[in-house]
Amino acid sequence: MTRENKPENLEALISKISFEIVNEGILDENEVNKLLGVLSNNGVYAMWVWTKSQKDINEENLFNKLYDLLKKIKEKERNEDYEVYFQNISKDIHKLLFLKQLLEKTLIYARYHAKALQDGE
């Protein structure tokens, strides 16, 4: 396996995605905190539904950023509906809990990036 074909380390992927979510203006610190609260208290599916309900959050941009992380847990076709994806992943409790941990870590890192960018201004 060449270096270019080597799968990306999950930690590196999480840090990359978390930085891009904030740096590209997809989420601000307040939105990250709210999303993290919904995810931690109510779970992965609730996070997705809550995101869809928020007019200030571009759901498509956010989940496009999270796509590489989501497909590491369960293969997802680009055109597969997220509702179907989240319903299917909930059938495997181990994958669901692992995804929740990865999403929490991503949002925690995003919160730190948002604070660092805010302090740098």
N, C-alpha and C positions, 0 to 999 in steps of 0.2 A: 504494500500500500504506500503510495507516494504521500508526501507531506500535504499536497493540495487536496488529496482525497480523504485525509484523516478526519474523522468526525470531530466536530467541535466539542470541547469540554463544556459540560453543563454550567459550571461556575462562570466561565468566560462568556457563554451565551447569555446568562442571566445579567451579568454586569453590562454587557453591550446593549441589551434590550432596555434595561432600566435607565441607562443614560440617554438613549434615543427617545424614550417616551417623554422625558422631561426636556431635553435639549431641543427637540423638534416641536415643542409646544403642544403635544398631544394631551398631556395632563399637567396641571400645576400642583403645587404642594397640597393645597386644600382638597383637590379632587383625588389625589393619591391617597390621602388620609381617609377620605370617605369610602373610597373603593376598598381599601385595606380593611376598614371596619366591617363592611358588608361581607367581604370574603371570610374574614376571621370568625365572625359571629354566625353567618348564615350559609356559607359554603360557596362552591364554585358556580353552581347553576344560578344562585341568587345574585352573585357578582355580575354574571352575564346579563341577567334580566334587569338588574338595577342600572347597569351601564346603558342598556337600550332605552331606558326611561328618561335618561338625562339629556336634555337639549344642549347643554354646554359641552358635552363630551362627544367627540366624533368616534362612535363605536367602531366603524369600519377601519379607521386609522389605527386605533388601539389594538384591535384584534389582528390586523395585518402585521403589526409589530410582534404580537405574541404568537403568531403562527408557527415560527420555528421552534418555539418552546412546546407548544401544544402537540406538534407532530412528533416530538421526541417521546411522548407518553403513549399516544395512540395515533396511528397513521390517519391523517386527515387530507382529503383531496381539497385542492384550492376552491372548488365550486361546491363542496359539501356545506350544507347549512349548519351554522353553529348550534342551533337548537338540537339537531340530530346528533352532532358531535358530542355535546354535553350530556344528552340522554344516554347515548351509547357508552360513554366513559363511566357513567354512574353505575353501570352493570358490573364493573370490576372495582370493588372497594379499594384494593391496593393501588391501582392506577389513579383512582379519584383522589385518595389521600396524598399520594405522591405529587400529583398535579397541584393540589391545594398548597402543599409546602413550597413548591417551586414558584407558584404565583405570589404567595406571601413574601418570599425572599425577594422576588423581582420588585414588588411594590415597596418593600422596606428600602431596598437599594435606591429605588426611584425617589423616595422621600429624602434620603441622604443627598442625592444629587441635586434635588430641588433646593434643599437648604444651602448647599455649597454654592449653587449658582446665585441664589438670592443674596448670600453673604458677600459674594464677589462683586455684586453691582454697586 
